[in-house]
Amino acid sequence: MKQLLETFPNPHKYILAAVASILAIVLLLPSESAVASKPAHAVVANYASLAVGKEYPLPLELKNISTEVEFETYQKHVEIRNGDSLATIFKREKLPQKTMLAIVRSGDVANNFTKLVVGKELTFEFDQDDQFIALYYPLDAIRTLSSKLTDEGGFVATIEDKEIVTTERYFEGHIASNFWNAGTAAGLTDNLIMNLANVFAWDVDFALDIREGDKFYTLVEEIYVDGEFAGFGDILAAEFVNQDDTFTAVRYTDGRYYTPDGDSMRKAFLRAPVSFKYISSNFTNRRYHPVQKRYKAHRGVDYAASTGTPVVAAGDGKVIRSGYDKFNGHHVFVEHGGGITTKYIHFSKRKVKTGQRVKQGQLIGLVGSTGLAAGPHLHYEFLVNGTHRNPRTVSLPKANPIAGKEKPLFLSFASERLGRLNHSKNLLLAMR
């Protein structure tokens, strides 16, 4: 062996020496002790005692073996077209009409399947054998109507509600140019901007009273459906600072807004009955008429707005005139209690009739330029016992405050809610 190794080249000798060293180390290292084991439930301890031809039980340990079998299903979404009914959709999808009838008759709520809305979707569900097993129809963002195949072969309809979680979100804004831009910059949606304006509509004229430096703070419901953001809900509390005057509103459990002391934010009359761009002509004893080309008293306020803009009743009352003439164009007069009458002139279209009773905020007509009008606008008049008063400055009677027996509960409620609004305000201020 020694003579054989001497014939190897030196590099080969070095390699062999290294391999031999590694093997020696591995062999000398201690190994883990071998442990003999047998099944815990072994029946036979002595194999020598086994009899030939005799059967012996062999225990098996089954662990984590699921006996459940999952069947795959798939869905098909079908958009509802104009003129569609459940019958026409089933025919188009090549599904039996008797199945469609079984679904329509599958429960009291199943009649909603006959009230399909164009643009919504029906969802058809099938099993792995392509058998139709369920139909789903969304009634709204929260509720879904379903009709499912039972083990007995029939269908049962139910309405399934999604999980709704409501939280709160805080917004604040500082006005530099106008309220709308400030609301958008603060992250408010168009609807929230309008709703916030409506909360303070009886105290703030959002066309003329807004100034640079005005501020607003508001706490809004944030709604999640099945864990996904679904939109904003009601304004829970709000504060508006207008020309150093502060107005505060709290939404109570009756859905109405009150001051922290329980007085209604709502007055018996709206300050302005239309969402307008600007006031084109104010209340004055001497104004140059753009059509008649002469000076005369202007006994109302002209709110410039696009043709078709909705106009609502400023307060509850009875329509004493709904008609047309060459001076007023399409017009509506409403009589209220306490000797108050409001007049709405130059409509493009009237939405109420003479003798009809109307509620505050109810649509009564659309902005236009009929009669002696230079452009589309609403001419609005406010009369008290037959005398014209400036709609922008007249003192408006308040609506009913919180009932006396309810007031202690309201004061506690308002304090807690406004506390959350102020906490969010102070927290944001501290973070700056």
PyMOL commands that set and color helices and strands:
alter all, ss='L'
color gray80, all
select helices_A, chain A and resi 2-6+10-28+47-49+86-92+97-104+108-114+179-186+190-199+337-339+404-431
alter helices_A, ss='H'
color red, helices_A
select strands_A, chain A and resi 73-79+121-127+132-138+143-149+155-161+164-174+215-225+228-242+245-251+257-258+278-281+284-288+295-298+301-304+310-312+317-325+329-335+340-350+357-358+363-367+377-384+387-389
alter strands_A, ss='S'
color yellow, strands_A
deselect
rebuild
show_as cartoon
